[in-house]
Amino acid sequence: MIHNRLSVFRAERGLSRKDLAEAVGVNPQTIGYLERGDYAPSVELALKLAALFEVPVEQLFSLKPFAPLALSLRDQES
Amino acid sequence: MFIRTKTHPFGRQFSTGTVRILLIGLYTLYPLGCILQLVPMSSGEGVVSSLVGLGLVVASLVIVTVLAGSSLQRQTQEPEAVLDERELGERNRAAFQAHSVFSGIVLIGVLYMMLTTDMAANDKLHLWRPSTGAHWNAIFGGLILLSFTLPGAIIAFGKSKAEID
């Protein structure tokens, strides 16, 4: 399974699923599948999404679960 | 077969549960309607059951028309260029499975015909076989409906609970 932070990045940018889908050329349902982890994207789609959010692809997708956001922030502060 | 309308160019969005109910209705009503309609014709009685059978067949055709305008049917019928990678992947898997299921059904039908013909020729056992044009029309009609709807049915029934929710 491929884990992702797609919903976090999308919320941060204030994008709807439809907006994001149009930006990367997929069906809005596919964004839902990706966010739930029900679908592993192709390399091309993963790179398109990473480029859109201007982050390295490994910050958006990972084979291991991402640490919770609150925990990451606490670690940064300490 | 996908019916595109001006108001729903990408097909009507039905929930997976609704599509499943429609498909179960189609796969139940059509054979039941054919049996009710054709059995009395061969025995020369039962006008009421024949009419009820006709009604069930018409109802199954209405279901096909509804399904033909759905987004699920769009996914199975649209050209590759207008589907995204997830839709194409699902469609390809469904088409492969539908081919296997359809081939299996045809094979079982052919084997049944072969065995019943053989047994009838040897005067061992007389099982039902299609004998009139109406019988064959019902069988071919059913196979056509099945070939139209089977890939979509495989997608609809293949979705996990999480995907449906």
gemmi code that builds the backbone of each chain (N, CA, C; Angstrom):
import gemmi

chains = {
    "A": [
        ("MET", (0.844, -1.204, 0.000), (0.000, 0.000, 0.000), (0.880, 1.256, 0.000)),
        ("ILE", (0.457, 2.259, -0.753), (1.188, 3.527, -0.791), (0.430, 4.555, 0.051)),
        ("HIS", (1.136, 5.120, 1.030), (0.527, 6.146, 1.884), (0.774, 7.518, 1.264)),
        ("ASN", (-0.127, 8.437, 1.543), (0.076, 9.783, 0.976), (-0.492, 10.873, 1.886)),
        ("ARG", (-0.035, 12.097, 1.607), (-0.515, 13.269, 2.353), (-1.326, 14.179, 1.431)),
        ("LEU", (-1.938, 13.581, 0.467), (-2.633, 14.357, -0.564), (-3.721, 15.262, 0.022)),
        ("SER", (-4.500, 14.700, 0.946), (-5.615, 15.489, 1.501), (-5.086, 16.686, 2.299)),
        ("VAL", (-3.929, 16.501, 2.982), (-3.338, 17.599, 3.773), (-2.891, 18.729, 2.842)),
        ("PHE", (-2.165, 18.356, 1.797), (-1.684, 19.367, 0.843), (-2.844, 20.045, 0.116)),
        ("ARG", (-3.840, 19.246, -0.208), (-4.992, 19.814, -0.933), (-5.746, 20.808, -0.053)),
        ("ALA", (-5.931, 20.444, 1.218), (-6.636, 21.345, 2.148), (-5.828, 22.626, 2.356)),
        ("GLU", (-4.513, 22.463, 2.458), (-3.633, 23.624, 2.677), (-3.742, 24.619, 1.516)),
        ("ARG", (-3.886, 24.096, 0.318), (-4.002, 24.962, -0.865), (-5.442, 25.436, -1.114)),
        ("GLY", (-6.368, 24.894, -0.340), (-7.777, 25.270, -0.516), (-8.356, 24.794, -1.841)),
        ("LEU", (-7.876, 23.636, -2.288), (-8.361, 23.091, -3.568), (-9.464, 22.064, -3.314)),
        ("SER", (-10.452, 22.055, -4.182), (-11.451, 20.986, -4.121), (-10.895, 19.784, -4.879)),
        ("ARG", (-11.548, 18.629, -4.701), (-11.112, 17.440, -5.441), (-11.223, 17.675, -6.950)),
        ("LYS", (-12.277, 18.407, -7.324), (-12.509, 18.682, -8.747), (-11.377, 19.556, -9.309)),
        ("ASP", (-10.987, 20.590, -8.518), (-9.899, 21.484, -8.961), (-8.606, 20.690, -9.158)),
        ("LEU", (-8.300, 19.863, -8.150), (-7.055, 19.087, -8.205), (-7.095, 18.098, -9.374)),
        ("ALA", (-8.266, 17.468, -9.557), (-8.420, 16.492, -10.650), (-8.188, 17.167, -11.999)),
        ("GLU", (-8.753, 18.358, -12.162), (-8.584, 19.083, -13.426), (-7.124, 19.479, -13.639)),
        ("ALA", (-6.457, 19.849, -12.547), (-5.066, 20.286, -12.657), (-4.130, 19.171, -13.113)),
        ("VAL", (-4.447, 17.931, -12.721), (-3.560, 16.812, -13.100), (-4.181, 15.898, -14.161)),
        ("GLY", (-5.385, 16.242, -14.616), (-5.998, 15.512, -15.731), (-6.572, 14.155, -15.378)),
        ("VAL", (-7.224, 14.060, -14.214), (-7.917, 12.804, -13.869), (-9.358, 13.104, -13.460)),
        ("ASN", (-10.124, 12.038, -13.261), (-11.501, 12.145, -12.801), (-11.498, 12.515, -11.302)),
        ("PRO", (-12.388, 13.405, -10.830), (-12.414, 13.740, -9.392), (-12.534, 12.515, -8.484)),
        ("GLN", (-13.232, 11.477, -8.959), (-13.348, 10.242, -8.150), (-11.966, 9.635, -7.874)),
        ("THR", (-11.079, 9.772, -8.853), (-9.737, 9.198, -8.712), (-8.978, 9.876, -7.574)),
        ("ILE", (-9.196, 11.179, -7.377), (-8.558, 11.888, -6.260), (-9.052, 11.281, -4.937)),
        ("GLY", (-10.342, 10.992, -4.865), (-10.908, 10.357, -3.674), (-10.271, 8.994, -3.411)),
        ("TYR", (-10.120, 8.209, -4.474), (-9.493, 6.891, -4.352), (-8.055, 7.031, -3.837)),
        ("LEU", (-7.333, 8.041, -4.394), (-5.938, 8.256, -3.986), (-5.869, 8.644, -2.515)),
        ("GLU", (-6.712, 9.583, -2.108), (-6.673, 10.082, -0.723), (-6.992, 8.981, 0.282)),
        ("ARG", (-7.902, 8.074, -0.103), (-8.252, 6.983, 0.813), (-7.209, 5.862, 0.784)),
        ("GLY", (-6.277, 5.943, -0.152), (-5.270, 4.890, -0.278), (-5.797, 3.660, -0.989)),
        ("ASP", (-6.918, 3.811, -1.701), (-7.500, 2.682, -2.434), (-6.866, 2.498, -3.808)),
        ("TYR", (-6.069, 3.477, -4.218), (-5.462, 3.387, -5.542), (-4.027, 3.904, -5.482)),
        ("ALA", (-3.099, 3.121, -6.022), (-1.692, 3.548, -6.093), (-1.470, 4.219, -7.444)),
        ("PRO", (-1.023, 5.472, -7.453), (-0.901, 6.187, -8.730), (0.295, 5.707, -9.546)),
        ("SER", (0.250, 6.011, -10.828), (1.408, 5.733, -11.676), (2.505, 6.734, -11.310)),
        ("VAL", (3.714, 6.463, -11.756), (4.838, 7.389, -11.498), (4.508, 8.759, -12.095)),
        ("GLU", (3.929, 8.742, -13.287), (3.602, 10.002, -13.971), (2.627, 10.846, -13.122)),
        ("LEU", (1.574, 10.207, -12.624), (0.587, 10.949, -11.836), (1.185, 11.426, -10.514)),
        ("ALA", (1.987, 10.579, -9.875), (2.633, 10.967, -8.609), (3.539, 12.171, -8.832)),
        ("LEU", (4.300, 12.164, -9.920), (5.199, 13.289, -10.219), (4.411, 14.560, -10.554)),
        ("LYS", (3.286, 14.396, -11.261), (2.439, 15.567, -11.587), (1.914, 16.207, -10.302)),
        ("LEU", (1.466, 15.356, -9.364), (0.915, 15.867, -8.103), (2.004, 16.546, -7.277)),
        ("ALA", (3.187, 15.932, -7.237), (4.300, 16.516, -6.481), (4.701, 17.860, -7.084)),
        ("ALA", (4.735, 17.915, -8.403), (5.101, 19.172, -9.075), (4.058, 20.254, -8.793)),
        ("LEU", (2.797, 19.855, -8.756), (1.726, 20.826, -8.504), (1.860, 21.434, -7.103)),
        ("PHE", (2.200, 20.582, -6.125), (2.338, 21.083, -4.746), (3.770, 21.582, -4.461)),
        ("GLU", (4.639, 21.498, -5.450), (6.027, 21.979, -5.352), (6.775, 21.324, -4.182)),
        ("VAL", (6.645, 20.016, -4.091), (7.374, 19.252, -3.059), (7.998, 18.027, -3.719)),
        ("PRO", (9.056, 17.480, -3.097), (9.594, 16.220, -3.634), (8.528, 15.122, -3.508)),
        ("VAL", (8.538, 14.199, -4.430), (7.482, 13.180, -4.477), (7.419, 12.353, -3.181)),
        ("GLU", (8.597, 12.170, -2.519), (8.604, 11.357, -1.284), (7.952, 12.081, -0.100)),
        ("GLN", (7.735, 13.397, -0.228), (6.986, 14.099, 0.827), (5.475, 13.913, 0.664)),
        ("LEU", (5.098, 13.508, -0.518), (3.669, 13.326, -0.815), (3.260, 11.854, -0.731)),
        ("PHE", (4.152, 10.971, -1.178), (3.864, 9.531, -1.191), (4.967, 8.773, -0.451)),
        ("SER", (4.572, 7.709, 0.238), (5.558, 6.905, 0.958), (5.061, 5.467, 1.081)),
        ("LEU", (6.010, 4.537, 1.127), (5.636, 3.130, 1.347), (5.337, 2.875, 2.823)),
        ("LYS", (5.884, 3.760, 3.703), (5.617, 3.644, 5.146), (4.610, 4.713, 5.552)),
        ("PRO", (3.811, 4.439, 6.585), (2.847, 5.468, 7.015), (3.560, 6.743, 7.463)),
        ("PHE", (2.977, 7.890, 7.138), (3.554, 9.171, 7.557), (3.269, 9.370, 9.042)),
        ("ALA", (4.204, 10.039, 9.707), (3.970, 10.384, 11.120), (2.835, 11.399, 11.175)),
        ("PRO", (2.014, 11.357, 12.247), (0.939, 12.344, 12.339), (1.503, 13.764, 12.311)),
        ("LEU", (0.756, 14.692, 11.725), (1.212, 16.067, 11.538), (1.564, 16.726, 12.877)),
        ("ALA", (0.725, 16.489, 13.892), (0.954, 17.105, 15.217), (2.284, 16.633, 15.803)),
        ("LEU", (2.575, 15.345, 15.613), (3.820, 14.778, 16.131), (5.023, 15.394, 15.414)),
        ("SER", (4.927, 15.567, 14.110), (6.010, 16.172, 13.325), (6.278, 17.590, 13.793)),
        ("LEU", (5.226, 18.351, 14.046), (5.366, 19.745, 14.494), (6.012, 19.800, 15.883)),
        ("ARG", (5.604, 18.867, 16.762), (6.156, 18.846, 18.120), (7.638, 18.531, 18.082)),
        ("ASP", (8.004, 17.583, 17.194), (9.416, 17.220, 17.053), (10.246, 18.396, 16.553)),
        ("GLN", (9.652, 19.182, 15.650), (10.355, 20.352, 15.088), (10.607, 21.395, 16.157)),
        ("GLU", (9.608, 21.557, 17.037), (9.703, 22.600, 18.080), (10.725, 22.227, 19.154)),
        ("SER", (10.814, 20.934, 19.457), (11.718, 20.527, 20.553), (13.177, 20.431, 20.082)),
    ],
    "B": [
        ("MET", (-22.424, -0.164, -25.077), (-23.547, 0.749, -25.259), (-23.576, 1.752, -24.109)),
        ("PHE", (-23.332, 3.003, -24.415), (-23.404, 4.069, -23.415), (-24.262, 5.203, -23.987)),
        ("ILE", (-25.305, 5.599, -23.262), (-26.189, 6.668, -23.729), (-25.732, 7.980, -23.096)),
        ("ARG", (-25.197, 8.873, -23.931), (-24.730, 10.172, -23.452), (-25.841, 11.198, -23.651)),
        ("THR", (-26.151, 11.957, -22.613), (-27.160, 13.004, -22.751), (-26.494, 14.363, -22.571)),
        ("LYS", (-27.189, 15.401, -23.005), (-26.639, 16.759, -22.872), (-26.499, 17.142, -21.399)),
        ("THR", (-27.457, 16.683, -20.588), (-27.426, 17.045, -19.164), (-26.393, 16.216, -18.383)),
        ("HIS", (-26.103, 15.005, -18.851), (-25.127, 14.141, -18.162), (-24.114, 13.601, -19.171)),
        ("PRO", (-23.197, 14.463, -19.635), (-22.240, 13.995, -20.652), (-21.302, 12.893, -20.153)),
        ("PHE", (-21.100, 12.816, -18.817), (-20.239, 11.762, -18.260), (-21.058, 10.643, -17.618)),
        ("GLY", (-22.348, 10.615, -17.921), (-23.216, 9.585, -17.370), (-23.757, 9.972, -16.008)),
        ("ARG", (-24.891, 9.384, -15.653), (-25.498, 9.671, -14.341), (-24.722, 8.937, -13.249)),
        ("GLN", (-24.483, 9.643, -12.133), (-23.754, 9.040, -11.014), (-24.741, 8.310, -10.103)),
        ("PHE", (-24.716, 6.989, -10.138), (-25.518, 6.206, -9.206), (-24.577, 5.646, -8.144)),
        ("SER", (-25.126, 5.423, -6.945), (-24.291, 4.787, -5.912), (-24.058, 3.330, -6.328)),
        ("THR", (-22.993, 2.759, -5.786), (-22.677, 1.358, -6.123), (-23.825, 0.441, -5.710)),
        ("GLY", (-24.441, 0.752, -4.566), (-25.574, -0.059, -4.102), (-26.725, -0.042, -5.096)),
        ("THR", (-27.033, 1.144, -5.633), (-28.121, 1.267, -6.619), (-27.794, 0.460, -7.876)),
        ("VAL", (-26.561, 0.585, -8.341), (-26.159, -0.154, -9.558), (-26.262, -1.663, -9.312)),
        ("ARG", (-25.852, -2.091, -8.125), (-25.934, -3.531, -7.810), (-27.382, -4.004, -7.822)),
        ("ILE", (-28.273, -3.206, -7.238), (-29.699, -3.586, -7.215), (-30.246, -3.654, -8.643)),
        ("LEU", (-29.895, -2.659, -9.467), (-30.357, -2.656, -10.862), (-29.857, -3.894, -11.612)),
        ("LEU", (-28.598, -4.245, -11.381), (-28.029, -5.408, -12.076), (-28.679, -6.711, -11.613)),
        ("ILE", (-28.898, -6.827, -10.303), (-29.570, -8.041, -9.792), (-30.974, -8.114, -10.395)),
        ("GLY", (-31.656, -6.950, -10.469), (-32.989, -6.895, -11.080), (-32.945, -7.343, -12.527)),
        ("LEU", (-31.976, -6.845, -13.266), (-31.852, -7.210, -14.686), (-31.609, -8.708, -14.859)),
        ("TYR", (-30.640, -9.239, -14.089), (-30.270, -10.641, -14.249), (-31.338, -11.600, -13.701)),
        ("THR", (-32.280, -11.067, -12.953), (-33.383, -11.902, -12.451), (-34.612, -11.777, -13.344)),
        ("LEU", (-34.982, -10.514, -13.656), (-36.238, -10.267, -14.384), (-36.202, -10.813, -15.813)),
        ("TYR", (-35.059, -10.635, -16.497), (-35.026, -11.059, -17.910), (-35.242, -12.580, -18.064)),
        ("PRO", (-34.461, -13.417, -17.390), (-34.708, -14.868, -17.563), (-36.087, -15.294, -17.070)),
        ("LEU", (-36.520, -14.698, -15.930), (-37.845, -15.037, -15.390), (-38.941, -14.653, -16.388)),
        ("GLY", (-38.814, -13.459, -16.967), (-39.786, -12.987, -17.958), (-39.817, -13.889, -19.180)),
        ("CYS", (-38.650, -14.303, -19.638), (-38.586, -15.180, -20.816), (-39.247, -16.528, -20.525)),
        ("ILE", (-38.967, -17.072, -19.324), (-39.555, -18.374, -18.960), (-41.081, -18.266, -18.925)),
        ("LEU", (-41.580, -17.217, -18.237), (-43.042, -17.040, -18.128), (-43.682, -16.811, -19.490)),
        ("GLN", (-42.966, -16.108, -20.354), (-43.539, -15.776, -21.657), (-43.499, -16.951, -22.629)),
        ("LEU", (-42.445, -17.728, -22.548), (-42.260, -18.766, -23.572), (-42.842, -20.122, -23.197)),
        ("VAL", (-42.865, -20.444, -21.913), (-43.388, -21.759, -21.526), (-44.866, -21.914, -21.907)),
        ("PRO", (-45.731, -20.940, -21.589), (-47.137, -21.102, -21.993), (-47.317, -21.178, -23.513)),
        ("MET", (-46.454, -20.497, -24.261), (-46.599, -20.524, -25.711), (-46.431, -21.937, -26.249)),
        ("SER", (-45.507, -22.692, -25.611), (-45.279, -24.042, -26.118), (-46.426, -24.978, -25.726)),
        ("SER", (-47.089, -24.681, -24.594), (-48.200, -25.546, -24.197), (-49.547, -24.984, -24.662)),
        ("GLY", (-49.541, -23.779, -25.204), (-50.749, -23.209, -25.790), (-51.738, -22.659, -24.789)),
        ("GLU", (-51.273, -22.326, -23.582), (-52.183, -21.753, -22.578), (-51.394, -20.803, -21.670)),
        ("GLY", (-52.164, -20.115, -20.792), (-51.502, -19.229, -19.841), (-51.220, -17.848, -20.404)),
        ("VAL", (-52.296, -17.197, -20.880), (-52.137, -15.859, -21.471), (-51.645, -14.869, -20.407)),
        ("VAL", (-52.156, -15.030, -19.187), (-51.788, -14.102, -18.108), (-50.294, -14.187, -17.808)),
        ("SER", (-49.804, -15.417, -17.640), (-48.369, -15.557, -17.323), (-47.509, -15.077, -18.486)),
        ("SER", (-48.026, -15.240, -19.690), (-47.303, -14.745, -20.858), (-47.192, -13.219, -20.823)),
        ("LEU", (-48.304, -12.569, -20.424), (-48.297, -11.102, -20.333), (-47.402, -10.620, -19.195)),
        ("VAL", (-47.467, -11.349, -18.075), (-46.590, -10.999, -16.939), (-45.130, -11.148, -17.379)),
        ("GLY", (-44.854, -12.212, -18.092), (-43.504, -12.446, -18.611), (-43.048, -11.320, -19.517)),
        ("LEU", (-43.953, -10.895, -20.387), (-43.626, -9.792, -21.294), (-43.323, -8.520, -20.495)),
        ("GLY", (-44.129, -8.303, -19.443), (-43.914, -7.140, -18.574), (-42.549, -7.179, -17.907)),
        ("LEU", (-42.140, -8.356, -17.456), (-40.830, -8.488, -16.798), (-39.689, -8.237, -17.789)),
        ("VAL", (-39.863, -8.727, -19.015), (-38.837, -8.498, -20.039), (-38.735, -6.994, -20.343)),
        ("VAL", (-39.898, -6.339, -20.459), (-39.899, -4.884, -20.710), (-39.226, -4.154, -19.543)),
        ("ALA", (-39.537, -4.591, -18.299), (-38.915, -3.967, -17.118), (-37.400, -4.140, -17.163)),
        ("SER", (-36.943, -5.314, -17.589), (-35.490, -5.542, -17.659), (-34.859, -4.648, -18.729)),
        ("LEU", (-35.592, -4.391, -19.815), (-35.060, -3.503, -20.860), (-35.001, -2.055, -20.364)),
        ("VAL", (-35.968, -1.680, -19.515), (-35.937, -0.333, -18.906), (-34.689, -0.207, -18.024)),
        ("ILE", (-34.399, -1.270, -17.256), (-33.198, -1.260, -16.402), (-31.942, -1.103, -17.257)),
        ("VAL", (-31.905, -1.816, -18.383), (-30.738, -1.698, -19.281), (-30.584, -0.258, -19.757)),
        ("THR", (-31.707, 0.383, -20.093), (-31.663, 1.772, -20.573), (-31.119, 2.692, -19.474)),
        ("VAL", (-31.565, 2.472, -18.228), (-31.069, 3.291, -17.107), (-29.564, 3.071, -16.928)),
        ("LEU", (-29.153, 1.790, -16.940), (-27.728, 1.472, -16.761), (-26.882, 2.024, -17.909)),
        ("ALA", (-27.460, 2.048, -19.110), (-26.711, 2.523, -20.285), (-26.351, 4.004, -20.175)),
        ("GLY", (-27.078, 4.736, -19.337), (-26.771, 6.157, -19.155), (-25.971, 6.442, -17.900)),
        ("SER", (-25.435, 5.382, -17.262), (-24.708, 5.576, -16.001), (-23.221, 5.831, -16.239)),
        ("SER", (-22.586, 6.433, -15.225), (-21.148, 6.708, -15.336), (-20.349, 5.401, -15.356)),
        ("LEU", (-20.897, 4.365, -14.727), (-20.221, 3.064, -14.730), (-20.163, 2.489, -16.143)),
        ("GLN", (-21.289, 2.613, -16.872), (-21.331, 2.121, -18.246), (-20.405, 2.959, -19.134)),
        ("ARG", (-20.325, 4.264, -18.809), (-19.391, 5.142, -19.543), (-17.967, 4.600, -19.398)),
        ("GLN", (-17.622, 4.208, -18.164), (-16.269, 3.717, -17.911), (-15.954, 2.475, -18.738)),
        ("THR", (-16.967, 1.646, -19.002), (-16.702, 0.411, -19.745), (-16.773, 0.606, -21.259)),
        ("GLN", (-17.334, 1.721, -21.710), (-17.571, 1.884, -23.151), (-16.816, 3.037, -23.817)),
        ("GLU", (-16.329, 3.992, -23.031), (-15.688, 5.164, -23.637), (-14.345, 4.807, -24.292)),
        ("PRO", (-13.898, 5.610, -25.276), (-12.558, 5.387, -25.826), (-11.495, 5.639, -24.748)),
        ("GLU", (-10.353, 4.984, -24.891), (-9.289, 5.076, -23.873), (-8.855, 6.509, -23.590)),
        ("ALA", (-8.842, 7.332, -24.638), (-8.303, 8.693, -24.518), (-9.053, 9.553, -23.498)),
        ("VAL", (-10.307, 9.244, -23.226), (-11.079, 10.105, -22.322), (-11.199, 9.536, -20.897)),
        ("LEU", (-10.526, 8.410, -20.633), (-10.542, 7.849, -19.272), (-9.183, 8.077, -18.616)),
        ("ASP", (-9.183, 8.198, -17.278), (-7.885, 8.353, -16.613), (-7.304, 6.980, -16.293)),
        ("GLU", (-6.096, 6.983, -15.705), (-5.373, 5.712, -15.523), (-6.096, 4.735, -14.590)),
        ("ARG", (-6.766, 5.250, -13.530), (-7.496, 4.359, -12.618), (-8.688, 3.720, -13.329)),
        ("GLU", (-9.441, 4.552, -14.072), (-10.612, 4.039, -14.784), (-10.199, 2.999, -15.828)),
        ("LEU", (-9.089, 3.278, -16.533), (-8.613, 2.332, -17.546), (-8.171, 1.012, -16.910)),
        ("GLY", (-7.454, 1.122, -15.799), (-6.998, -0.082, -15.093), (-8.170, -0.940, -14.666)),
        ("GLU", (-9.183, -0.294, -14.061), (-10.392, -1.019, -13.610), (-11.092, -1.644, -14.794)),
        ("ARG", (-11.219, -0.871, -15.886), (-11.915, -1.346, -17.080), (-11.203, -2.558, -17.687)),
        ("ASN", (-9.868, -2.480, -17.756), (-9.126, -3.588, -18.355), (-9.263, -4.870, -17.536)),
        ("ARG", (-9.202, -4.729, -16.206), (-9.365, -5.913, -15.344), (-10.773, -6.483, -15.501)),
        ("ALA", (-11.772, -5.572, -15.535), (-13.168, -6.014, -15.661), (-13.402, -6.687, -17.014)),
        ("ALA", (-12.818, -6.132, -18.076), (-13.003, -6.712, -19.419), (-12.416, -8.118, -19.475)),
        ("PHE", (-11.255, -8.295, -18.837), (-10.612, -9.613, -18.816), (-11.485, -10.622, -18.073)),
        ("GLN", (-11.988, -10.202, -16.893), (-12.832, -11.112, -16.105), (-14.161, -11.385, -16.809)),
        ("ALA", (-14.724, -10.330, -17.440), (-16.000, -10.492, -18.151), (-15.833, -11.490, -19.305)),
        ("HIS", (-14.702, -11.408, -19.987), (-14.432, -12.331, -21.093), (-14.408, -13.775, -20.579)),
        ("SER", (-13.747, -13.976, -19.438), (-13.662, -15.330, -18.866), (-15.054, -15.833, -18.466)),
        ("VAL", (-15.825, -14.980, -17.795), (-17.167, -15.384, -17.335), (-18.066, -15.667, -18.538)),
        ("PHE", (-18.046, -14.768, -19.527), (-18.905, -14.916, -20.703), (-18.545, -16.194, -21.476)),
        ("SER", (-17.239, -16.410, -21.642), (-16.793, -17.625, -22.353), (-17.262, -18.865, -21.609)),
        ("GLY", (-17.160, -18.828, -20.283), (-17.598, -19.965, -19.460), (-19.074, -20.243, -19.637)),
        ("ILE", (-19.883, -19.178, -19.638), (-21.342, -19.342, -19.793), (-21.661, -19.940, -21.170)),
        ("VAL", (-21.002, -19.424, -22.202), (-21.236, -19.937, -23.569), (-20.807, -21.400, -23.653)),
        ("LEU", (-19.672, -21.711, -23.040), (-19.167, -23.084, -23.062), (-20.149, -24.041, -22.370)),
        ("ILE", (-20.648, -23.636, -21.218), (-21.619, -24.467, -20.488), (-22.881, -24.659, -21.349)),
        ("GLY", (-23.322, -23.586, -22.019), (-24.500, -23.664, -22.893), (-24.285, -24.637, -24.045)),
        ("VAL", (-23.116, -24.552, -24.648), (-22.809, -25.438, -25.788), (-22.740, -26.893, -25.316)),
        ("LEU", (-22.097, -27.108, -24.144), (-22.006, -28.472, -23.599), (-23.394, -29.027, -23.285)),
        ("TYR", (-24.259, -28.173, -22.720), (-25.630, -28.582, -22.393), (-26.371, -28.994, -23.662)),
        ("MET", (-26.242, -28.164, -24.707), (-26.918, -28.467, -25.978), (-26.415, -29.784, -26.564)),
        ("MET", (-25.098, -29.978, -26.461), (-24.489, -31.190, -27.009), (-25.014, -32.432, -26.275)),
        ("LEU", (-25.022, -32.330, -24.940), (-25.460, -33.480, -24.132), (-26.947, -33.771, -24.308)),
        ("THR", (-27.771, -32.700, -24.292), (-29.224, -32.933, -24.420), (-29.574, -33.461, -25.806)),
        ("THR", (-28.868, -32.982, -26.825), (-29.118, -33.475, -28.186), (-28.732, -34.955, -28.289)),
        ("ASP", (-27.581, -35.262, -27.694), (-27.078, -36.627, -27.724), (-28.027, -37.584, -26.984)),
        ("MET", (-28.473, -37.134, -25.789), (-29.360, -37.978, -24.981), (-30.718, -38.155, -25.654)),
        ("ALA", (-31.209, -37.075, -26.267), (-32.507, -37.160, -26.954), (-32.399, -38.086, -28.170)),
        ("ALA", (-31.267, -38.036, -28.861), (-31.072, -38.886, -30.046), (-31.038, -40.360, -29.659)),
        ("ASN", (-30.465, -40.632, -28.468), (-30.401, -42.028, -27.999), (-31.649, -42.435, -27.217)),
        ("ASP", (-32.597, -41.518, -27.140), (-33.877, -41.743, -26.434), (-33.672, -42.082, -24.951)),
        ("LYS", (-32.634, -41.459, -24.331), (-32.344, -41.724, -22.919), (-33.084, -40.743, -22.022)),
        ("LEU", (-32.913, -39.475, -22.289), (-33.484, -38.447, -21.414), (-33.864, -37.250, -22.283)),
        ("HIS", (-35.075, -36.726, -22.063), (-35.517, -35.590, -22.876), (-35.554, -34.323, -22.037)),
        ("LEU", (-34.419, -33.636, -21.967), (-34.339, -32.357, -21.250), (-34.741, -31.238, -22.209)),
        ("TRP", (-35.088, -30.064, -21.619), (-35.519, -28.938, -22.454), (-34.386, -28.467, -23.359)),
        ("ARG", (-34.731, -28.188, -24.580), (-33.797, -27.578, -25.534), (-34.540, -26.492, -26.299)),
        ("PRO", (-33.856, -25.411, -26.688), (-34.544, -24.398, -27.503), (-34.977, -25.015, -28.824)),
        ("SER", (-36.250, -24.819, -29.149), (-36.756, -25.477, -30.357), (-37.415, -24.498, -31.331)),
        ("THR", (-37.826, -23.328, -30.827), (-38.491, -22.364, -31.728), (-37.624, -21.112, -31.883)),
        ("GLY", (-38.019, -20.300, -32.836), (-37.307, -19.027, -33.053), (-37.377, -18.137, -31.821)),
        ("ALA", (-38.526, -18.166, -31.126), (-38.691, -17.327, -29.920), (-37.713, -17.757, -28.828)),
        ("HIS", (-37.504, -19.082, -28.699), (-36.546, -19.580, -27.695), (-35.147, -19.045, -27.988)),
        ("TRP", (-34.750, -19.172, -29.254), (-33.401, -18.719, -29.627), (-33.272, -17.195, -29.474)),
        ("ASN", (-34.340, -16.467, -29.827), (-34.304, -15.004, -29.668), (-34.102, -14.624, -28.201)),
        ("ALA", (-34.800, -15.350, -27.306), (-34.669, -15.064, -25.868), (-33.243, -15.325, -25.396)),
        ("ILE", (-32.656, -16.411, -25.874), (-31.280, -16.747, -25.470), (-30.294, -15.717, -26.014)),
        ("PHE", (-30.431, -15.405, -27.294), (-29.497, -14.427, -27.880), (-29.687, -13.042, -27.258)),
        ("GLY", (-30.948, -12.670, -27.004), (-31.223, -11.384, -26.342), (-30.549, -11.322, -24.980)),
        ("GLY", (-30.650, -12.410, -24.235), (-30.019, -12.478, -22.911), (-28.513, -12.360, -22.997)),
        ("LEU", (-27.926, -13.051, -23.985), (-26.470, -12.990, -24.137), (-26.016, -11.582, -24.538)),
        ("ILE", (-26.816, -10.914, -25.377), (-26.466, -9.542, -25.775), (-26.522, -8.610, -24.552)),
        ("LEU", (-27.598, -8.735, -23.756), (-27.715, -7.904, -22.547), (-26.552, -8.174, -21.592)),
        ("LEU", (-26.204, -9.453, -21.455), (-25.112, -9.833, -20.558), (-23.785, -9.245, -21.048)),
        ("SER", (-23.540, -9.334, -22.357), (-22.270, -8.816, -22.882), (-22.181, -7.295, -22.703)),
        ("PHE", (-23.327, -6.603, -22.783), (-23.316, -5.146, -22.578), (-23.024, -4.772, -21.128)),
        ("THR", (-23.580, -5.554, -20.208), (-23.575, -5.118, -18.802), (-22.531, -5.822, -17.927)),
        ("LEU", (-21.974, -6.933, -18.403), (-21.089, -7.730, -17.538), (-19.839, -6.977, -17.055)),
        ("PRO", (-19.109, -6.245, -17.925), (-17.923, -5.528, -17.401), (-18.287, -4.534, -16.286)),
        ("GLY", (-19.391, -3.810, -16.480), (-19.846, -2.868, -15.453), (-20.239, -3.587, -14.175)),
        ("ALA", (-20.887, -4.751, -14.335), (-21.303, -5.538, -13.162), (-20.079, -6.001, -12.387)),
        ("ILE", (-19.036, -6.399, -13.095), (-17.818, -6.867, -12.422), (-17.169, -5.712, -11.649)),
        ("ILE", (-17.180, -4.512, -12.219), (-16.632, -3.342, -11.500), (-17.494, -3.066, -10.262)),
        ("ALA", (-18.815, -3.047, -10.452), (-19.729, -2.698, -9.346), (-19.646, -3.707, -8.203)),
        ("PHE", (-19.596, -4.994, -8.536), (-19.564, -6.007, -7.484), (-18.146, -6.251, -6.958)),
        ("GLY", (-17.146, -5.699, -7.649), (-15.757, -5.876, -7.212), (-15.306, -4.810, -6.239)),
        ("LYS", (-16.124, -3.761, -6.052), (-15.712, -2.682, -5.149), (-15.772, -3.141, -3.704)),
        ("SER", (-14.747, -2.727, -2.931), (-14.726, -3.088, -1.518), (-15.689, -2.195, -0.748)),
        ("LYS", (-15.950, -2.571, 0.521), (-16.880, -1.787, 1.342), (-16.350, -0.356, 1.520)),
        ("ALA", (-15.023, -0.227, 1.684), (-14.424, 1.106, 1.888), (-14.658, 1.995, 0.669)),
        ("GLU", (-14.556, 1.392, -0.522), (-14.759, 2.171, -1.750), (-16.207, 2.616, -1.886)),
        ("ILE", (-17.138, 1.744, -1.454), (-18.557, 2.082, -1.548), (-18.892, 3.222, -0.591)),
        ("ASP", (-18.347, 3.110, 0.664), (-18.603, 4.161, 1.658), (-17.981, 5.474, 1.186)),
    ],
}
model = gemmi.Model(1)
for chain_id, residues in chains.items():
    chain = gemmi.Chain(chain_id)
    for i, (resn, *xyz) in enumerate(residues, 1):
        res = gemmi.Residue()
        res.name, res.seqid = resn, gemmi.SeqId(i, " ")
        for name, pos in zip(("N", "CA", "C"), xyz):
            atom = gemmi.Atom()
            atom.name, atom.element = name, gemmi.Element(name[0])
            atom.pos, atom.b_iso = gemmi.Position(*pos), 0.0
            res.add_atom(atom)
        chain.add_residue(res)
    model.add_chain(chain)
structure = gemmi.Structure()
structure.add_model(model)
structure.setup_entities()
